[in-house]
C-alpha cells in the first residue's frame, strides 16, 4: 500500500476508527463484571428485566461489586421517578402512585443486590450513581 496516495479525509477516518476502538477497549467491562451482569440477566425477575433502569455492575473492587443506581443522596428517587413516569405526581410524598413507584424501585434494587451477593467471591455491594445513564436519558445530574 502506498501511503502517499491516502487522502487526508482517509487519515482522519482511520484516526477516528482507532479512537473509537481505544475508547471501547478502555470502557469494556472486565471478565468478572461481565459474569456478574450475565448472572443478573439470567436470574432477574420479569419486573427487574422490564424496569426502566438497567441495573448492572460497573466494576469489581476486590470482593465488592460496584453497581450503578439511578438514585442516591444527590439524586433523590423522586427526580429519577419523575423523569421516568412524568404522569405521576412525585412532589406529593403521600401520592399512592408515587409510593408504589418508590416501593417498586426499592424491590428491584434489593433483588439485583441479592443476585450479585449470591455470586461466588462477592461479599459486598457498593452503589454508585450512574451519571452517564442519567445524562444519556436527559435527566439532570447534580455536579459531583
KAMO-V462164 format. One record per backbone hydrogen bond with DSSP energy under -0.5 kcal/mol. NH is the residue of the N-H (numbers start at 1). CO is the residue of the C=O. Records with the same first field share a line. If there is no record, write none. Layout:
BEGIN
NH: CO ; CO
END
This chain:
BEGIN
3: 1
5: 2
6: 3
10: 7
11: 7
12: 8
13: 9
14: 10
15: 11
16: 12
17: 13
18: 14
19: 15
20: 16
21: 17
22: 18
23: 19
24: 20
25: 21
26: 22
27: 23
28: 24
34: 30
35: 31
36: 32
37: 33
38: 34
39: 35
40: 36
41: 37
42: 38
43: 39
44: 40
49: 45
50: 46
51: 48
54: 52
55: 53
58: 66
59: 66
61: 64
62: 60
64: 61
65: 124
66: 59 ; 64
67: 65 ; 126
68: 56
69: 128
72: 75
79: 76
80: 76
81: 77
82: 78
83: 79
84: 80
85: 81
88: 85
90: 88
93: 91
95: 92
99: 95
100: 96
101: 97
102: 98
103: 99
104: 100
105: 101
106: 102
107: 103
108: 104
109: 105
110: 106
111: 107
112: 108
113: 109
114: 110
115: 111
116: 112
117: 113
118: 114
119: 116
122: 119
123: 63 ; 121
124: 63
126: 65
128: 67
130: 69
131: 129
134: 130
135: 131
136: 132
137: 133
138: 135
139: 134
140: 138
END
